[in-house]
Amino acid sequence: MDEKKALYRASFALTYAEILAPTGHWKMILGALLLAISAATWYMVFLNKYCFLPLPPWYTQEAKEQIMQRHIDVFAEPFTGFSSKWDYENNRWKA
């Protein structure tokens, strides 16, 4: 019986059970994936902190409201802009 096993091993490298056994290769793939996600996250933190400039002051809500009020006051874009939706007689938005 030992000779048969030795001959089998000489002809075939693995048994059927050894072929179907999990290799654990998924752990290396998962580790590489988590490492890549971590590197990308830290890269974005670095870019946000040191590379990207702060937003201009006209991106604040108060500045947007002032710009919109200025458009209404000077009657800018009367056909398609804010002025077309503003009721100048009642000083409120059209319904």
Backbone as JSON Lines, residues from 0, in Angstrom:
{"i":0,"aa":"M","n":[0.82,-1.19,0.0],"ca":[0.0,0.0,0.0],"c":[0.87,1.26,0.0]}
{"i":1,"aa":"D","n":[1.97,1.2,0.72],"ca":[2.87,2.35,0.75],"c":[3.49,2.59,-0.62]}
{"i":2,"aa":"E","n":[3.74,1.49,-1.36],"ca":[4.29,1.65,-2.7],"c":[3.3,2.35,-3.62]}
{"i":3,"aa":"K","n":[2.02,1.99,-3.49],"ca":[0.98,2.61,-4.32],"c":[0.91,4.11,-4.04]}
{"i":4,"aa":"K","n":[0.98,4.48,-2.77],"ca":[0.94,5.9,-2.4],"c":[2.17,6.63,-2.94]}
{"i":5,"aa":"A","n":[3.3,5.99,-2.86],"ca":[4.53,6.61,-3.37],"c":[4.47,6.78,-4.89]}
{"i":6,"aa":"L","n":[3.94,5.76,-5.59],"ca":[3.79,5.88,-7.04],"c":[2.78,6.96,-7.4]}
{"i":7,"aa":"Y","n":[1.69,7.02,-6.64],"ca":[0.67,8.06,-6.89],"c":[1.27,9.45,-6.71]}
{"i":8,"aa":"R","n":[2.05,9.61,-5.65],"ca":[2.68,10.91,-5.39],"c":[3.7,11.25,-6.47]}
{"i":9,"aa":"A","n":[4.32,10.26,-7.03],"ca":[5.3,10.5,-8.09],"c":[4.6,10.96,-9.37]}
{"i":10,"aa":"S","n":[3.4,10.44,-9.62],"ca":[2.67,10.79,-10.85],"c":[1.85,12.06,-10.69]}
{"i":11,"aa":"F","n":[1.24,12.22,-9.53],"ca":[0.34,13.37,-9.3],"c":[0.82,14.14,-8.08]}
{"i":12,"aa":"A","n":[0.85,15.47,-8.2],"ca":[1.39,16.29,-7.11],"c":[0.42,16.38,-5.93]}
{"i":13,"aa":"L","n":[-0.88,16.45,-6.22],"ca":[-1.87,16.67,-5.17],"c":[-2.99,15.65,-5.26]}
{"i":14,"aa":"T","n":[-3.58,15.36,-4.11],"ca":[-4.79,14.55,-4.11],"c":[-5.98,15.46,-4.37]}
{"i":15,"aa":"Y","n":[-7.14,14.86,-4.61],"ca":[-8.35,15.64,-4.89],"c":[-8.72,16.51,-3.69]}
{"i":16,"aa":"A","n":[-8.57,16.0,-2.5],"ca":[-8.88,16.77,-1.29],"c":[-7.91,17.94,-1.13]}
{"i":17,"aa":"E","n":[-6.65,17.74,-1.48],"ca":[-5.68,18.82,-1.38],"c":[-5.94,19.91,-2.43]}
{"i":18,"aa":"I","n":[-6.44,19.51,-3.58],"ca":[-6.77,20.49,-4.62],"c":[-7.92,21.38,-4.18]}
{"i":19,"aa":"L","n":[-8.92,20.79,-3.55],"ca":[-10.11,21.54,-3.13],"c":[-9.92,22.32,-1.84]}
{"i":20,"aa":"A","n":[-8.86,22.08,-1.13],"ca":[-8.63,22.78,0.14],"c":[-8.36,24.26,-0.11]}
{"i":21,"aa":"P","n":[-8.91,25.16,0.75],"ca":[-8.67,26.6,0.56],"c":[-7.19,26.94,0.79]}
{"i":22,"aa":"T","n":[-6.73,27.92,0.02],"ca":[-5.31,28.28,0.09],"c":[-5.04,29.43,1.05]}
{"i":23,"aa":"G","n":[-6.03,30.21,1.37],"ca":[-5.82,31.37,2.22],"c":[-5.3,32.57,1.45]}
{"i":24,"aa":"H","n":[-5.33,32.49,0.12],"ca":[-4.85,33.59,-0.73],"c":[-5.73,34.83,-0.59]}
{"i":25,"aa":"W","n":[-7.0,34.65,-0.21],"ca":[-7.92,35.78,-0.07],"c":[-7.45,36.74,1.01]}
{"i":26,"aa":"K","n":[-6.73,36.25,2.0],"ca":[-6.26,37.11,3.08],"c":[-5.24,38.13,2.55]}
{"i":27,"aa":"M","n":[-4.38,37.69,1.65],"ca":[-3.4,38.61,1.07],"c":[-4.1,39.65,0.19]}
{"i":28,"aa":"I","n":[-5.1,39.23,-0.56],"ca":[-5.85,40.16,-1.41],"c":[-6.59,41.18,-0.56]}
{"i":29,"aa":"L","n":[-7.24,40.73,0.5],"ca":[-7.96,41.64,1.4],"c":[-7.0,42.62,2.07]}
{"i":30,"aa":"G","n":[-5.85,42.13,2.49],"ca":[-4.85,43.02,3.1],"c":[-4.36,44.08,2.13]}
{"i":31,"aa":"A","n":[-4.11,43.69,0.88],"ca":[-3.67,44.66,-0.13],"c":[-4.77,45.67,-0.42]}
{"i":32,"aa":"L","n":[-6.01,45.22,-0.46],"ca":[-7.14,46.12,-0.71],"c":[-7.28,47.13,0.43]}
{"i":33,"aa":"L","n":[-7.21,46.68,1.66],"ca":[-7.31,47.59,2.8],"c":[-6.14,48.56,2.85]}
{"i":34,"aa":"L","n":[-4.97,48.1,2.48],"ca":[-3.8,48.97,2.42],"c":[-3.98,50.05,1.36]}
{"i":35,"aa":"A","n":[-4.53,49.69,0.21],"ca":[-4.76,50.67,-0.86],"c":[-5.82,51.69,-0.44]}
{"i":36,"aa":"I","n":[-6.88,51.24,0.22],"ca":[-7.92,52.16,0.69],"c":[-7.34,53.11,1.74]}
{"i":37,"aa":"S","n":[-6.53,52.58,2.64],"ca":[-5.91,53.42,3.66],"c":[-4.98,54.45,3.04]}
{"i":38,"aa":"A","n":[-4.18,54.04,2.06],"ca":[-3.27,54.98,1.39],"c":[-4.05,56.07,0.67]}
{"i":39,"aa":"A","n":[-5.14,55.7,0.01],"ca":[-5.94,56.7,-0.7],"c":[-6.59,57.67,0.27]}
{"i":40,"aa":"T","n":[-7.04,57.17,1.41],"ca":[-7.65,58.05,2.42],"c":[-6.63,59.05,2.95]}
{"i":41,"aa":"W","n":[-5.45,58.58,3.3],"ca":[-4.42,59.49,3.81],"c":[-3.96,60.47,2.75]}
{"i":42,"aa":"Y","n":[-3.95,60.05,1.48],"ca":[-3.59,60.95,0.39],"c":[-4.62,62.08,0.27]}
{"i":43,"aa":"M","n":[-5.9,61.75,0.39],"ca":[-6.95,62.78,0.33],"c":[-6.86,63.72,1.53]}
{"i":44,"aa":"V","n":[-6.54,63.19,2.71],"ca":[-6.36,64.05,3.88],"c":[-5.21,65.02,3.64]}
{"i":45,"aa":"F","n":[-4.11,64.52,3.1],"ca":[-2.96,65.37,2.8],"c":[-3.34,66.46,1.79]}
{"i":46,"aa":"L","n":[-4.04,66.07,0.72],"ca":[-4.43,67.05,-0.29],"c":[-5.36,68.11,0.29]}
{"i":47,"aa":"N","n":[-6.32,67.7,1.09],"ca":[-7.26,68.67,1.66],"c":[-6.57,69.62,2.63]}
{"i":48,"aa":"K","n":[-5.56,69.13,3.34],"ca":[-4.91,69.97,4.33],"c":[-3.86,70.9,3.74]}
{"i":49,"aa":"Y","n":[-3.07,70.41,2.78],"ca":[-1.92,71.18,2.31],"c":[-2.01,71.68,0.87]}
{"i":50,"aa":"C","n":[-2.83,71.09,0.04],"ca":[-2.8,71.44,-1.39],"c":[-4.0,72.28,-1.83]}
{"i":51,"aa":"F","n":[-5.19,71.93,-1.38],"ca":[-6.38,72.64,-1.84],"c":[-6.52,73.96,-1.1]}
{"i":52,"aa":"L","n":[-6.82,75.01,-1.83],"ca":[-7.01,76.32,-1.23],"c":[-8.38,76.39,-0.57]}
{"i":53,"aa":"P","n":[-8.55,77.26,0.43],"ca":[-9.89,77.41,1.02],"c":[-10.85,78.02,0.01]}
{"i":54,"aa":"L","n":[-12.13,77.81,0.24],"ca":[-13.14,78.33,-0.67],"c":[-13.16,79.86,-0.64]}
{"i":55,"aa":"P","n":[-13.47,80.47,-1.76],"ca":[-13.57,81.94,-1.78],"c":[-14.72,82.42,-0.89]}
{"i":56,"aa":"P","n":[-14.68,83.68,-0.47],"ca":[-15.7,84.16,0.46],"c":[-17.11,84.2,-0.13]}
{"i":57,"aa":"W","n":[-17.25,84.23,-1.45],"ca":[-18.59,84.3,-2.02],"c":[-19.3,82.95,-2.04]}
{"i":58,"aa":"Y","n":[-18.7,81.92,-1.47],"ca":[-19.36,80.63,-1.35],"c":[-20.16,80.51,-0.06]}
{"i":59,"aa":"T","n":[-20.11,81.5,0.81],"ca":[-20.9,81.44,2.05],"c":[-22.36,81.75,1.74]}
{"i":60,"aa":"Q","n":[-23.23,81.33,2.61],"ca":[-24.66,81.53,2.4],"c":[-25.01,83.02,2.41]}
{"i":61,"aa":"E","n":[-24.4,83.8,3.29],"ca":[-24.68,85.24,3.36],"c":[-24.29,85.93,2.05]}
{"i":62,"aa":"A","n":[-23.13,85.56,1.51],"ca":[-22.69,86.18,0.26],"c":[-23.61,85.8,-0.89]}
{"i":63,"aa":"K","n":[-24.07,84.56,-0.91],"ca":[-25.0,84.14,-1.97],"c":[-26.3,84.94,-1.89]}
{"i":64,"aa":"E","n":[-26.78,85.16,-0.67],"ca":[-28.01,85.95,-0.5],"c":[-27.79,87.4,-0.94]}
{"i":65,"aa":"Q","n":[-26.63,87.96,-0.63],"ca":[-26.34,89.33,-1.05],"c":[-26.24,89.43,-2.58]}
{"i":66,"aa":"I","n":[-25.62,88.45,-3.21],"ca":[-25.51,88.45,-4.67],"c":[-26.89,88.34,-5.29]}
{"i":67,"aa":"M","n":[-27.74,87.47,-4.74],"ca":[-29.09,87.32,-5.26],"c":[-29.88,88.61,-5.09]}
{"i":68,"aa":"Q","n":[-29.75,89.27,-3.94],"ca":[-30.44,90.54,-3.71],"c":[-29.93,91.6,-4.68]}
{"i":69,"aa":"R","n":[-28.65,91.6,-4.96],"ca":[-28.08,92.56,-5.91],"c":[-28.65,92.32,-7.31]}
{"i":70,"aa":"H","n":[-28.8,91.07,-7.71],"ca":[-29.41,90.76,-9.01],"c":[-30.84,91.27,-9.08]}
{"i":71,"aa":"I","n":[-31.56,91.12,-7.99],"ca":[-32.95,91.6,-7.96],"c":[-32.99,93.12,-8.01]}
{"i":72,"aa":"D","n":[-32.09,93.77,-7.26],"ca":[-32.08,95.24,-7.19],"c":[-31.76,95.89,-8.54]}
{"i":73,"aa":"V","n":[-30.85,95.31,-9.31],"ca":[-30.46,95.92,-10.58],"c":[-31.28,95.35,-11.74]}
{"i":74,"aa":"F","n":[-32.27,94.51,-11.44],"ca":[-33.16,93.94,-12.45],"c":[-32.36,93.17,-13.5]}
{"i":75,"aa":"A","n":[-31.4,92.35,-13.02],"ca":[-30.54,91.57,-13.91],"c":[-31.29,90.36,-14.45]}
{"i":76,"aa":"E","n":[-31.07,90.04,-15.69],"ca":[-31.69,88.91,-16.38],"c":[-33.2,88.87,-16.13]}
{"i":77,"aa":"P","n":[-33.94,89.82,-16.66],"ca":[-35.36,89.93,-16.35],"c":[-36.22,88.8,-16.93]}
{"i":78,"aa":"F","n":[-35.72,88.03,-17.88],"ca":[-36.55,87.0,-18.5],"c":[-36.3,85.6,-17.94]}
{"i":79,"aa":"T","n":[-35.08,85.32,-17.51],"ca":[-34.77,83.97,-17.04],"c":[-34.13,83.92,-15.65]}
{"i":80,"aa":"G","n":[-33.67,85.03,-15.12],"ca":[-32.93,85.03,-13.86],"c":[-33.83,85.2,-12.65]}
{"i":81,"aa":"F","n":[-33.21,85.66,-11.55],"ca":[-33.95,85.9,-10.32],"c":[-35.03,86.96,-10.51]}
{"i":82,"aa":"S","n":[-34.74,87.93,-11.35],"ca":[-35.67,89.05,-11.53],"c":[-37.0,88.6,-12.12]}
{"i":83,"aa":"S","n":[-36.99,87.53,-12.9],"ca":[-38.23,87.05,-13.5],"c":[-39.14,86.4,-12.47]}
{"i":84,"aa":"K","n":[-38.6,85.99,-11.34],"ca":[-39.39,85.32,-10.3],"c":[-39.69,86.23,-9.11]}
{"i":85,"aa":"W","n":[-39.32,87.51,-9.19],"ca":[-39.49,88.46,-8.09],"c":[-40.63,89.42,-8.42]}
{"i":86,"aa":"D","n":[-41.53,89.59,-7.48],"ca":[-42.63,90.54,-7.65],"c":[-42.18,91.89,-7.09]}
{"i":87,"aa":"Y","n":[-41.9,92.84,-7.98],"ca":[-41.35,94.14,-7.57],"c":[-42.39,95.03,-6.91]}
{"i":88,"aa":"E","n":[-43.67,94.79,-7.17],"ca":[-44.71,95.62,-6.55],"c":[-44.94,95.25,-5.09]}
{"i":89,"aa":"N","n":[-44.86,93.93,-4.78],"ca":[-45.12,93.46,-3.42],"c":[-43.83,93.11,-2.66]}
{"i":90,"aa":"N","n":[-42.67,93.21,-3.31],"ca":[-41.37,92.88,-2.71],"c":[-41.35,91.48,-2.09]}
{"i":91,"aa":"R","n":[-41.72,90.5,-2.88],"ca":[-41.66,89.1,-2.46],"c":[-41.6,88.22,-3.71]}
{"i":92,"aa":"W","n":[-41.36,86.95,-3.49],"ca":[-41.28,86.02,-4.62],"c":[-42.66,85.78,-5.2]}
{"i":93,"aa":"K","n":[-42.7,85.6,-6.51],"ca":[-43.97,85.29,-7.17],"c":[-44.41,83.89,-6.79]}
{"i":94,"aa":"A","n":[-45.71,83.72,-6.68],"ca":[-46.25,82.42,-6.3],"c":[-46.42,81.5,-7.48]}
